[in-house]
Amino acid sequence: MVKNKKIAILSGKGGTGKTLLAVNFSSLEKGSTYVDLDVEEPNGYLFFKPKIQEVECVKVKIPEINYDLCIGCKKCVNFCRFNALAYTNKLKIFERLCHSCGGCVEICPVKALTEKEKIVGEVKIGKSKSTSVLTGVLNIGEASGIPIIKNIYDKANNYEGYIFIDCAPGSSCLVMESISNADYCVLVAEPTIFGLHNLKMVYELVNILKKPFGIVLNKCNELYNPSEEFCIKNNLNILGKIPFDKNLGKTNSDSEIVVNKDDKYRKMFSDILQNIKMEVSKWNNF
């Protein structure tokens, strides 16, 4: 079995610093893997600019109707819990609501339903220096990126060492799926009332899923930091603090990996990564 440790980086909203941490940690850790599971808006590849080695389409199975066989019994409609099937004067399928469970095909007494494949997105695999880069991309208009996340997770399992997972923002089903197999979670929070609200969202999520975690406070200044106060009050592990820094922000917004540009940032992110690795070792004997 390939030995690796998956570190998921998540936050309650976009723009908090998930990708900032994930790409810089991946760059610092030689031979690591960066996995972009923000499949609706992946942007990690902008930093790594990887040489693409493989592109694989991700397909799901959805029902297809043979109207010559359908008798209008509505058993499939009553079975579906996602309202992907309806019957008016004939059976109708709403593909975007389908969860590809295959139950309607199994329950049809006359075999009027079969399955066909539908492409919902793709997984891109590339290399940037010593970092492997795996990116999931959901096709525009598709309702769920979970099949892509499952596909890319299966591939990531074959990589050794540390795997840094850049999750989608929030605490949706996409995020739950993204951290379901993670060994450790890093929560990123901003020093504002809204930042605290978003921190509480993902804090609740990792507790529900019983995941070990620590917190990185980003964009810190000398003013009141409600997110830090929450961590101290609840005895939560603060892995590190990143200051509010215009130069860091500009470098990051230019899609540059900051640890490769400035020794000051390199040390700061290295210290945080070392704290994370110590926590991972504590929880997982790795």
matplotlib code that plots the C-alpha trace (Angstrom):
import matplotlib.pyplot as plt

x = [0.0, 1.3, 2.0, 0.8, -0.8, -3.6, -3.8, -7.1, -7.1, -10.5, -12.3, -15.8, -15.6, -13.5, -10.5, -9.5, -6.2, -6.7, -4.9, -2.2, -1.4, -1.8, 0.4, 3.2, 3.1, 3.3, 6.2, 8.1, 7.6, 9.7, 8.0, 4.6, 1.2, -1.1, -4.7, -7.2, -10.7, -12.3, -13.7, -16.1, -13.3, -9.9, -7.0, -4.0, -2.6, -2.1, 0.6, 2.3, 1.8, 2.3, 3.2, 0.1, 0.8, -2.7, -6.3, -9.2, -12.9, -15.1, -18.3, -21.5, -24.3, -27.8, -31.1, -32.3, -35.9, -37.2, -40.7, -41.8, -41.4, -42.5, -46.0, -46.3, -46.3, -44.4, -42.4, -39.2, -40.8, -41.8, -38.4, -36.3, -35.6, -34.0, -37.0, -35.0, -38.0, -41.5, -44.5, -47.1, -48.3, -45.0, -41.9, -39.4, -35.8, -34.2, -30.5, -29.1, -31.0, -29.9, -27.4, -26.5, -27.6, -29.1, -32.1, -34.7, -33.1, -33.2, -36.8, -38.4, -40.5, -40.3, -36.7, -37.7, -34.8, -31.2, -28.1, -25.9, -22.7, -22.5, -19.3, -19.5, -15.9, -12.3, -9.2, -5.9, -2.6, 0.6, 4.1, 5.8, 9.4, 9.1, 5.4, 2.6, -0.4, -3.9, -6.8, -10.5, -12.6, -16.5, -18.2, -20.3, -23.9, -23.4, -25.0, -22.5, -18.7, -18.7, -18.0, -14.9, -13.7, -14.1, -12.2, -9.3, -9.1, -8.7, -5.8, -4.2, -4.2, -1.4, 1.0, 3.5, 4.4, 2.3, -0.8, -2.1, -5.8, -7.2, -10.9, -13.8, -15.0, -17.8, -19.1, -21.2, -21.4, -18.3, -16.2, -17.5, -16.5, -13.1, -12.2, -13.8, -10.5, -8.2, -5.8, -5.7, -7.5, -6.2, -8.8, -8.0, -9.6, -9.6, -9.5, -13.0, -16.5, -17.4, -14.2, -15.2, -18.7, -17.0, -14.5, -17.4, -18.9, -15.9, -15.1, -18.5, -17.9, -14.6, -16.1, -19.1, -16.7, -14.3, -11.3, -8.1, -7.5, -5.6, -6.1, -4.1, -5.0, -4.5, -4.3, -3.6, -2.9, -2.6, -6.3, -8.9, -9.0, -12.3, -11.2, -8.1, -10.1, -12.5, -9.5, -8.1, -11.4, -12.1, -8.5, -8.1, -4.6, -3.3, -0.8, 0.5, -0.4, 0.2, 0.3, -1.7, 1.0, 0.4, 3.5, 2.5, -1.0, 0.3, 2.7, -0.1, -2.6, 0.0, -0.2, 3.4, 4.4, 5.6, 8.0, 10.0, 10.3, 11.3, 13.2, 11.0, 7.9, 9.7, 10.6, 7.1, 5.4, 8.1, 7.4, 3.7, 4.2, 6.5, 3.8, 1.3, 3.7, 4.2, 0.4, 0.0, 2.7, 1.0, -2.3, -1.3, 2.2, 3.7]
y = [0.0, 3.5, 5.5, 9.1, 11.6, 13.8, 17.3, 19.2, 23.0, 24.6, 27.8, 29.1, 31.3, 32.1, 34.5, 33.5, 31.9, 28.2, 28.2, 30.5, 27.9, 24.8, 25.9, 27.2, 24.1, 21.9, 23.9, 23.7, 19.9, 18.2, 15.4, 16.3, 16.4, 19.4, 18.4, 21.1, 20.0, 23.4, 21.8, 24.7, 27.3, 25.6, 28.1, 26.3, 25.5, 29.2, 29.1, 25.9, 26.1, 22.4, 20.4, 18.3, 14.6, 13.2, 14.4, 12.0, 12.7, 11.9, 10.2, 9.3, 7.0, 8.4, 6.7, 6.5, 5.7, 3.3, 4.7, 1.6, -0.4, 2.1, 1.2, 4.3, 2.5, 5.3, 2.9, 4.7, 8.1, 7.0, 5.5, 8.5, 10.7, 13.5, 14.3, 13.4, 11.6, 12.8, 11.5, 13.6, 12.2, 10.3, 9.7, 12.6, 12.7, 15.7, 14.9, 17.6, 16.2, 12.6, 11.2, 8.2, 5.6, 3.3, 2.5, 3.5, 1.0, -1.8, -1.2, -0.9, -4.0, -4.0, -2.9, 0.4, 2.2, 1.6, 3.6, 5.8, 7.7, 11.4, 13.5, 15.9, 17.1, 16.1, 15.4, 16.9, 15.4, 17.4, 18.1, 21.3, 20.6, 18.1, 18.7, 16.6, 18.6, 17.1, 19.3, 18.6, 20.6, 20.5, 21.2, 24.4, 23.7, 20.5, 20.3, 18.2, 17.8, 14.8, 12.3, 14.3, 14.5, 10.7, 10.1, 12.4, 11.0, 7.5, 8.8, 10.7, 7.5, 6.2, 9.1, 8.9, 11.5, 14.6, 15.4, 18.9, 19.2, 22.6, 22.4, 24.4, 27.2, 26.7, 23.6, 22.1, 18.4, 19.1, 20.0, 17.1, 14.7, 16.5, 16.0, 12.6, 10.8, 13.5, 12.6, 16.1, 19.4, 23.0, 25.7, 29.1, 32.1, 35.9, 38.4, 39.8, 39.1, 37.6, 35.6, 34.2, 33.3, 31.4, 29.7, 28.4, 26.8, 24.7, 24.1, 22.5, 20.4, 18.9, 18.1, 16.4, 14.3, 13.8, 15.1, 16.3, 19.9, 23.1, 26.7, 29.2, 32.9, 34.9, 38.7, 39.4, 43.0, 44.7, 45.2, 43.1, 39.5, 37.7, 34.5, 34.3, 35.1, 32.2, 29.8, 30.8, 30.6, 27.1, 25.9, 25.4, 24.8, 27.8, 26.5, 29.9, 33.5, 35.2, 39.0, 41.4, 42.2, 44.1, 42.7, 39.1, 39.9, 41.4, 38.5, 36.0, 37.9, 37.7, 33.9, 33.7, 31.2, 33.5, 31.0, 31.0, 34.8, 35.9, 34.2, 36.0, 34.3, 31.0, 30.9, 31.9, 29.2, 26.6, 27.2, 26.7, 23.6, 22.2, 22.6, 20.9, 18.0, 17.6, 17.4, 14.9, 12.7, 13.0, 11.9, 9.4, 8.0, 9.2]
z = [0.0, -0.9, 2.3, 2.2, 4.4, 3.1, 4.6, 3.6, 3.7, 4.0, 5.0, 5.4, 2.3, -0.7, -0.6, 2.9, 1.9, 1.2, -2.1, -0.7, 2.0, -0.2, -3.1, -0.8, 1.4, -1.7, -3.0, 0.3, 0.7, -2.0, -3.8, -2.5, -4.3, -4.7, -5.3, -6.4, -5.4, -5.8, -9.0, -9.8, -9.9, -9.7, -9.8, -8.3, -11.7, -12.3, -9.7, -10.6, -14.4, -14.6, -17.7, -18.3, -18.6, -18.6, -19.0, -18.1, -18.7, -15.7, -16.5, -14.6, -15.6, -16.1, -17.1, -20.6, -21.6, -24.1, -24.6, -26.5, -23.4, -20.7, -19.3, -17.1, -13.8, -12.1, -9.9, -10.9, -10.1, -6.7, -6.0, -6.9, -3.8, -5.9, -8.1, -11.2, -12.7, -13.3, -15.2, -17.0, -20.3, -20.4, -18.3, -18.1, -16.8, -15.3, -15.8, -13.6, -10.6, -11.1, -8.6, -10.7, -8.1, -10.8, -8.6, -11.2, -13.7, -11.2, -10.1, -13.6, -14.1, -17.9, -18.3, -20.1, -18.4, -19.2, -18.4, -20.6, -19.9, -19.5, -19.2, -16.2, -16.1, -16.2, -14.1, -15.2, -14.0, -14.4, -12.9, -11.8, -10.7, -7.9, -7.3, -8.8, -9.6, -9.8, -10.8, -11.0, -13.4, -13.4, -16.6, -16.7, -15.8, -13.9, -10.5, -8.6, -8.6, -6.2, -9.0, -9.9, -6.3, -5.9, -9.2, -8.2, -4.7, -6.2, -8.2, -5.3, -3.2, -5.5, -4.6, -1.8, 0.8, 1.7, -0.3, 0.2, -0.7, -1.7, -0.9, -2.2, 0.1, 2.6, 4.2, 1.3, 0.2, -2.0, 1.1, 3.1, 0.3, 0.0, 3.7, 4.1, 3.6, 4.9, 7.7, 9.0, 8.4, 8.4, 8.9, 7.6, 9.2, 8.8, 11.7, 11.4, 12.7, 9.3, 9.4, 12.8, 11.4, 8.5, 10.9, 13.0, 9.9, 9.1, 12.8, 13.2, 10.0, 11.1, 14.5, 12.9, 10.8, 13.8, 11.9, 13.8, 12.9, 13.6, 12.6, 10.6, 11.1, 7.9, 7.3, 10.9, 12.1, 15.5, 15.8, 17.6, 16.2, 17.1, 15.3, 17.5, 20.6, 19.6, 19.3, 22.7, 24.4, 23.0, 23.5, 19.7, 18.2, 16.4, 13.9, 12.8, 12.0, 8.7, 8.9, 6.7, 4.1, 0.9, -0.7, 0.0, -1.3, -4.5, -5.1, -4.5, -6.7, -9.5, -9.3, -7.9, -5.2, -2.4, -0.8, -4.0, -4.0, -0.5, 2.3, 4.9, 3.5, 3.0, 6.7, 7.8, 5.8, 6.6, 10.4, 9.9, 7.8, 10.4, 13.0, 10.7, 10.1, 13.9, 14.4, 11.6, 13.2, 16.5, 15.2, 12.5, 13.5, 10.1]

ax = plt.figure().add_subplot(projection="3d")
ax.plot(x, y, z, "-o")
ax.set_aspect("equal")
plt.show()
